[in-house]
Amino acid sequence: MSTQAIPTDNFLSVRAAAKLLAVSQRSIRQFIADGRLPAVRVGGAVRIVPTDLAGFVQPVEVKQK
């Protein structure tokens, strides 16, 4: 069995995800706790896969008057 290293430098920290979405770190942690935003624990740190963050963001349809 071969063990390959997973490049964790491509993962986002809670702080980076919050900055990208212009929300608080607390909001990101709540999204993770609620199960709305997938995350993984790497050592003692919580990390978010960028594609999971992109999937979390949903476009909003704006109705014009």
C-alpha positions in Angstrom: 0.0 0.0 0.0 1.4 3.4 -1.0 0.8 6.5 1.0 0.7 9.7 -0.9 0.9 13.1 0.8 -2.2 15.3 0.5 -1.2 18.9 -0.3 -2.8 20.8 2.5 -1.5 24.1 1.2 -4.5 24.2 -1.1 -6.9 24.1 1.8 -8.4 27.3 3.3 -8.3 28.2 6.9 -11.4 29.5 8.6 -9.9 33.0 8.5 -9.2 32.8 4.8 -12.7 31.5 4.0 -14.3 34.2 6.1 -12.2 36.9 4.3 -13.2 35.5 0.9 -16.9 35.6 1.8 -16.7 38.9 3.7 -18.2 37.2 6.8 -17.0 36.6 10.3 -14.9 33.6 11.3 -17.7 32.8 13.7 -20.2 32.6 10.8 -17.9 30.2 9.0 -17.5 28.0 12.1 -21.3 28.0 12.5 -21.8 26.9 8.9 -19.4 24.1 9.5 -21.1 23.1 12.8 -24.5 23.1 11.1 -23.2 20.8 8.4 -23.8 23.4 5.7 -20.1 23.8 4.9 -17.9 20.7 4.7 -14.5 20.9 6.5 -11.7 18.7 7.6 -9.5 18.7 10.6 -5.8 18.7 9.8 -3.9 18.2 13.0 -5.6 20.7 15.3 -6.7 23.0 12.6 -10.0 23.2 10.6 -9.5 23.4 6.9 -11.9 23.9 4.0 -11.4 22.6 0.5 -11.8 25.5 -1.9 -14.2 23.6 -4.2 -16.5 23.0 -1.1 -16.5 26.7 -0.4 -17.4 27.5 -4.0 -20.2 25.0 -3.8 -21.5 26.6 -0.6 -22.0 29.9 -2.3 -25.2 30.0 -4.2 -26.1 32.6 -6.8 -29.2 34.7 -5.9 -31.7 35.6 -8.6 -32.5 39.3 -8.3 -35.9 40.2 -9.6 -36.2 43.6 -11.2 -39.2 45.8 -10.8 
